[in-house]
């Protein structure tokens, strides 16, 4: 799913996001972090966190 908006079905606040890691070729070992590009959301209802990672750059 490329060039799409990210939509979740939870209400919360984005507490961290990273979008600077370049996309890698599948099977490659050349990456900066295990998470890749990510968004952390603190869920209003439970106070727990939702981590969405391995997102395509931009």
CNS distance restraints for C-alpha pairs under 8 A (distance, minus, plus):
assign (resid   2 and name CA) (resid  56 and name CA) 7.23 0.50 0.50
assign (resid  10 and name CA) (resid  43 and name CA) 6.59 0.50 0.50
assign (resid  10 and name CA) (resid  44 and name CA) 7.98 0.50 0.50
assign (resid  11 and name CA) (resid  43 and name CA) 5.96 0.50 0.50
assign (resid  11 and name CA) (resid  44 and name CA) 5.82 0.50 0.50
assign (resid  11 and name CA) (resid  45 and name CA) 7.46 0.50 0.50
assign (resid  12 and name CA) (resid  41 and name CA) 6.09 0.50 0.50
assign (resid  12 and name CA) (resid  42 and name CA) 5.37 0.50 0.50
assign (resid  12 and name CA) (resid  43 and name CA) 4.34 0.50 0.50
assign (resid  12 and name CA) (resid  44 and name CA) 4.73 0.50 0.50
assign (resid  12 and name CA) (resid  45 and name CA) 7.92 0.50 0.50
assign (resid  13 and name CA) (resid  41 and name CA) 5.41 0.50 0.50
assign (resid  13 and name CA) (resid  42 and name CA) 5.33 0.50 0.50
assign (resid  13 and name CA) (resid  43 and name CA) 6.77 0.50 0.50
assign (resid  13 and name CA) (resid  44 and name CA) 7.37 0.50 0.50
assign (resid  14 and name CA) (resid  39 and name CA) 6.98 0.50 0.50
assign (resid  14 and name CA) (resid  40 and name CA) 5.78 0.50 0.50
assign (resid  14 and name CA) (resid  41 and name CA) 4.40 0.50 0.50
assign (resid  14 and name CA) (resid  42 and name CA) 6.44 0.50 0.50
assign (resid  15 and name CA) (resid  39 and name CA) 7.88 0.50 0.50
assign (resid  15 and name CA) (resid  40 and name CA) 5.69 0.50 0.50
assign (resid  15 and name CA) (resid  41 and name CA) 5.74 0.50 0.50
assign (resid  15 and name CA) (resid  42 and name CA) 6.62 0.50 0.50
assign (resid  16 and name CA) (resid  39 and name CA) 5.88 0.50 0.50
assign (resid  16 and name CA) (resid  40 and name CA) 5.08 0.50 0.50
assign (resid  16 and name CA) (resid  41 and name CA) 7.31 0.50 0.50
assign (resid  17 and name CA) (resid  37 and name CA) 7.56 0.50 0.50
assign (resid  17 and name CA) (resid  38 and name CA) 5.51 0.50 0.50
assign (resid  17 and name CA) (resid  39 and name CA) 4.33 0.50 0.50
assign (resid  17 and name CA) (resid  40 and name CA) 6.20 0.50 0.50
assign (resid  18 and name CA) (resid  37 and name CA) 5.18 0.50 0.50
assign (resid  18 and name CA) (resid  38 and name CA) 5.30 0.50 0.50
assign (resid  18 and name CA) (resid  39 and name CA) 6.64 0.50 0.50
assign (resid  19 and name CA) (resid  37 and name CA) 4.86 0.50 0.50
assign (resid  19 and name CA) (resid  38 and name CA) 6.79 0.50 0.50
assign (resid  19 and name CA) (resid  57 and name CA) 5.66 0.50 0.50
assign (resid  19 and name CA) (resid  58 and name CA) 6.26 0.50 0.50
assign (resid  20 and name CA) (resid  37 and name CA) 6.77 0.50 0.50
assign (resid  20 and name CA) (resid  57 and name CA) 6.65 0.50 0.50
assign (resid  21 and name CA) (resid  31 and name CA) 7.82 0.50 0.50
assign (resid  21 and name CA) (resid  32 and name CA) 6.96 0.50 0.50
assign (resid  21 and name CA) (resid  36 and name CA) 6.06 0.50 0.50
assign (resid  21 and name CA) (resid  37 and name CA) 5.92 0.50 0.50
assign (resid  21 and name CA) (resid  57 and name CA) 6.53 0.50 0.50
assign (resid  22 and name CA) (resid  57 and name CA) 6.15 0.50 0.50
assign (resid  23 and name CA) (resid  56 and name CA) 6.24 0.50 0.50
assign (resid  23 and name CA) (resid  57 and name CA) 6.21 0.50 0.50
assign (resid  24 and name CA) (resid  28 and name CA) 6.58 0.50 0.50
assign (resid  24 and name CA) (resid  30 and name CA) 7.20 0.50 0.50
assign (resid  24 and name CA) (resid  31 and name CA) 7.15 0.50 0.50
assign (resid  31 and name CA) (resid  36 and name CA) 7.59 0.50 0.50
assign (resid  32 and name CA) (resid  36 and name CA) 7.10 0.50 0.50
assign (resid  35 and name CA) (resid  53 and name CA) 5.48 0.50 0.50
assign (resid  35 and name CA) (resid  54 and name CA) 5.80 0.50 0.50
assign (resid  36 and name CA) (resid  53 and name CA) 6.26 0.50 0.50
assign (resid  36 and name CA) (resid  54 and name CA) 4.89 0.50 0.50
assign (resid  36 and name CA) (resid  55 and name CA) 6.78 0.50 0.50
assign (resid  37 and name CA) (resid  53 and name CA) 5.79 0.50 0.50
assign (resid  37 and name CA) (resid  54 and name CA) 5.48 0.50 0.50
assign (resid  37 and name CA) (resid  55 and name CA) 5.06 0.50 0.50
assign (resid  37 and name CA) (resid  56 and name CA) 6.80 0.50 0.50
assign (resid  37 and name CA) (resid  57 and name CA) 6.59 0.50 0.50
assign (resid  38 and name CA) (resid  51 and name CA) 7.10 0.50 0.50
assign (resid  38 and name CA) (resid  52 and name CA) 5.51 0.50 0.50
assign (resid  38 and name CA) (resid  53 and name CA) 4.16 0.50 0.50
assign (resid  38 and name CA) (resid  54 and name CA) 6.36 0.50 0.50
assign (resid  38 and name CA) (resid  55 and name CA) 6.06 0.50 0.50
assign (resid  39 and name CA) (resid  51 and name CA) 6.00 0.50 0.50
assign (resid  39 and name CA) (resid  52 and name CA) 5.28 0.50 0.50
assign (resid  39 and name CA) (resid  53 and name CA) 6.49 0.50 0.50
assign (resid  40 and name CA) (resid  49 and name CA) 6.73 0.50 0.50
assign (resid  40 and name CA) (resid  50 and name CA) 5.80 0.50 0.50
assign (resid  40 and name CA) (resid  51 and name CA) 4.71 0.50 0.50
assign (resid  40 and name CA) (resid  52 and name CA) 6.48 0.50 0.50
assign (resid  41 and name CA) (resid  49 and name CA) 5.55 0.50 0.50
assign (resid  41 and name CA) (resid  50 and name CA) 5.09 0.50 0.50
assign (resid  41 and name CA) (resid  51 and name CA) 6.50 0.50 0.50
assign (resid  42 and name CA) (resid  47 and name CA) 6.05 0.50 0.50
assign (resid  42 and name CA) (resid  48 and name CA) 5.81 0.50 0.50
assign (resid  42 and name CA) (resid  49 and name CA) 4.51 0.50 0.50
assign (resid  42 and name CA) (resid  50 and name CA) 6.40 0.50 0.50
assign (resid  43 and name CA) (resid  47 and name CA) 5.24 0.50 0.50
assign (resid  43 and name CA) (resid  48 and name CA) 5.56 0.50 0.50
assign (resid  43 and name CA) (resid  49 and name CA) 5.82 0.50 0.50
assign (resid  43 and name CA) (resid  50 and name CA) 6.96 0.50 0.50
assign (resid  44 and name CA) (resid  48 and name CA) 7.95 0.50 0.50
